[in-house]
């Protein structure tokens, strides 16, 4: 596996092939990569690194600037935790053990293990979705996800050694991302095809087994757009909850039933007249959202500011840039 990684490992912006990795770069990339693709993360990583090249620089930045720079990357609690963790590290020093990383805001078991292995070359069991898939196929694990997670983690842990643990962790992730892919795995060029039980059984793509998914629930809301010279009237969402502390268009709460027009307009931020120009759809991890978009040429309230749509989370950017057909 390590020989395969030396030849075929991915060339990623945060990955160094020689010298000791920078813990800041490793931590920043791992936080950004949580539930987010490499392609989406790469430009954000470059911008963050240029703007805030160290824990200390990020810790000293105003939180609102960090949140604005994160806009569009999703899972916005990560941005708040990123800033809080940088402040902790700047004040207390860089952890050099898995438990120390685990204690930081926004750092779970996987992320702590990944930083420990990659940045400090210490043996750690680094298990993400790619590694779970590799283990499920290598050992033909019949238990479905998510119930199989402890078994898959244990199987991966049995393979961890002190021989280049950072490269080992990255090799497993790269194998899952480029060879042992969810669909159409490239088994013919996999370095483990000779010992893979799922490949021997002739149906590797059917692993990992999965329990039937429940239907994603739907929520509804209304959003209010006040525009002036290409800028939009923005407000700050509450710190706690989905999209916490992010800039947003004013909106109603999001609930299980649709908002009738009269009821929605009682939550408008300023007198109208308000015109419903359409609706936008957005899918979060646990629910789908339908937002009615209302627009008005009116004086905004006092609590807010004029801002650009580029600073908004994707769902509100959709509403800001929406144009009726």
N, C-alpha and C positions, 0 to 999 in steps of 0.2 A: 504493500500500500504506500509506504513512504517513497519507494523508488518511482511508483506511478505519479505521486504528488510532485516529486522533483522534476518530472518531465512535463506533466500536464496540469499542474495547479494553476488556478486562475490568477491573472494579473489584476489586482484590485488596488484602488487608490490608497487604502489604509494598510496594505500588506507590504512588509519589507522582506526581501529575499536574503538580505545579509544585514548583520548588525543586530543589536537588541531592539526590539520594538518599543515604541514610545507608549507607555500606559495610557496617556491622554488620548492618542489617536485610536488605540484599540477600544477604550471605553466609549468614546464618542461614536465610533462606527457601530459597535454592538448595540448601543441604545437606539441608534437610528434604524438599524436593521431588524429590530423587533417587529415582527408581522409586516415587514415592508421589503420590497424587492431591492436587489442590488442596483438595478437600473434607476429606480426612483431615488435611492439614497445618494448615489455618487455625486450629483451636482450640489446637493445640500451639504454633504460632507466637505466638499472643496470650499464652499462659501463660508461655512462655519470655521474651518481651519484657517482660512485667510483672515477672517475678521477677529476670531478669538483663538489664538494658537496654543493656549495653555489653560490649565485649570484656573489659574489666577486671573487670566484675562476674561474668561467666561464668568467667573464669580463676580468680577467687578462690573460686568455689563448690567444695565437696567433690565429687569425681567421683561418689561414690555417689548424691548428690542429683541430679546431672544425669542419671545413668542411670535413676534412679527416675522422673524427670519425663518421660523419653523412652519409658517402658514403654508398649507398645501401638502404637507408630509403625512398628516393624519395622526390619530392616537395622541391627542394633544396633552394628555397628562404626562407624556414622556418629556415634553419641553419644560414643564414646570419642575418635574423631578430632576431633569438634567441641570437646571440652574441651581436648584437646592443642593444637589450632590456636589457640584463644582465648588460651592461655597463651603461645604463641609470639608472637602479635600484641601482647599486652599487654607483653611484654618487649622486642620488637624494633620495634614500630610497624606501622602499617597499610600493606600493600603498595599501590603505585599503578600497577603494571604486571602484565600477564598472567603473566609468568614468576615474579614474587614470589608471586602467589596459588597458582600451580601447585606451588610448593615446600612448601605447607602440608599437614599431614595431612588426608586425606579430600577433597582438592580435585583433581579430574581435569581433563582438557583442556576438557570442556564447561563445568564449573562455573567454572573460571578465566576462560574467555572470557566467560561470562555476567556475572560480577561486573565484569570490566573494561569491558564495554560498558555495562551498566546503571548501575553506581555511578559510573563515571568518564567515560562517554560517549566512549570510545575505540573505534575500529574493531576489531572482533574477530569471528571466524567462530563464531557460537553455533549449534551443531547438536545438537538433541535428537531424540527420536523423532517429535515433531510436525513438525519441520523436515525430517527425512528423508522423511516421508510427502508433504509439500508438494512437495519437489524431485522425488521419484519420479514424481509425477503431472504436475507442470508440464512435465517433460522426457520423460515416458513412458519411464523407465529400465527396460530389460528384465532386467537382471541381478538375481537374487534377493538378498534379505537373508539372512545378514549380509554376503555377499561384496560387495554393492553399496555398503557404507558409505563407502569412500574416494571413490568416484565422486560420491555424494550430497553428501559434505562439500565436495568440490572445486566442484561446481555451486553450492552455497550460498555458498562463498567468493567466487565471481565476482560475486555481487550485493552484497557488502558495500561500503559507501562511508562517507565521513566525514560524510555528512548524517544527523544524529540517529542514530548507531549504536545507542544504547541503546534508543530507541523502535523502530528497525528490528528488532532482535533480539526484542523483546517482541511486535511485530506479527506476525512469522512464527510465533512460538509460539502466539499467540492465534488466528491463522488456522487452524492445525492443530488446536487444541483445540476450536474452536467452529464452524468452517465445513468445513474439509477433514478431517473426522472419519473414523475407520477404516471405519465403516459408515454408509451413507446420507449421503454428503457433500452439503452444501447448495450445489451448484454454481450454482444459479440466482441466488444472491446473492453469489457469490465475486467479489472485485475482479479476479481473474486468469483468469476463465473464458474470456475472449476469446483468451488466449494459451496456455491449458493444453492440452498435447497429449493427455493422458489423457482429458480431457473431449471433445476433438474426436474421439477414437477411439471414444467411446460407452461406455467401461467403466472409469471412474475408480476404482471401488471395488476393482478387481482389482490396483491398485498400492498400495504397492510389492509386487513379486513376492516370494514367500517360498519358501525351500527347505523340503522336508518335515522336520517336527520328529521327533526321536527320542522314543520313549516315555519319560516321566519315571520314573526308578527309584524304588523304595519302600524305606524303612528302617523298622526296628522298635525299640522300646524299652519300658521299664517305668518308671513314675513312682510315687513313694511319698508319700502324703498323710497328714500328722499335723495334726489340727485341734484348736483349743481356743478356745472362746468366739468363734468367727468369725475367728480368726487362724490362719495356717498356718505350719508350720516351714519356713523358707527357708534356702537355702545360696547361696553365691556361685559362679557358674561360672568356670572358668579364664579368664584374660585373653585367651588366644589361642583361636581357633576360633569356630564359630557361636554366637551369643548370648554372646560373650565378656564376662566381668565383670558379667553381668546377674544379678539375683536369680532364683532358680529353686526349684522343688520338687526334692528329691533324686531322682536317676534313674540308670538304667543308661546305658551308652553306646548310641548309635544305630547299628545294624548292618543288614546285608542280610537276615538271617534272624530269624524271630520268636523271642522269649525263652520257653522253657518255664518254667512256674511255679517249679519248684524252683531252676532256674538263676537266674532273676530275683531270687528272694527271698534268694539269697546276697549280693546287693548292697543289700539293705534297710538303711536307716540305723540301725535299732534293732530289738530283738526284737519279735516280733508278739504275738498272731497277726495276720497280714495277710489281708485279704479283697479279692479282685479284684472291683471294682464295675462294670467295663466298660472301654471304650477310647475314646480321642478321636483324631480325624484332623486333620492340619494339612498344608498344602502350602507348602513353601519354593520358592524359585526353581528349584533344581536337583533336588529330590526331594520325594516325599510321605512323610509320617511317620505311623505308627500307634503310639500309646502306650497300653499297658495301664495302667490306673489301679488301684493298690492303696491301701487305706486301713486304718489301725489306730489304736486308742486306746492309745497307749504313750508312755513318757517319751522325749523326743527326745535325740539325742546332744549333745555339748558344742559342736560346731562348727556354728553357725547362729544363727538368731534367729526370733522370732515376728513375722510381718508380714502385711500386707493383700494380698489378691489383686490389687488395683489397681496394685501396683508390679511386677507380673510381665509378662514378654513374653506375647503372645497364646497361644502354644502351652501354656504352663504355667498361664495363667489358665483356659483351657479345662479342664485337668485339675483345678485347684483347685475350680472351680465345677460340675464334672460331678456329675450325680445319676443314679443308675441308674433305668431306666424301671420 
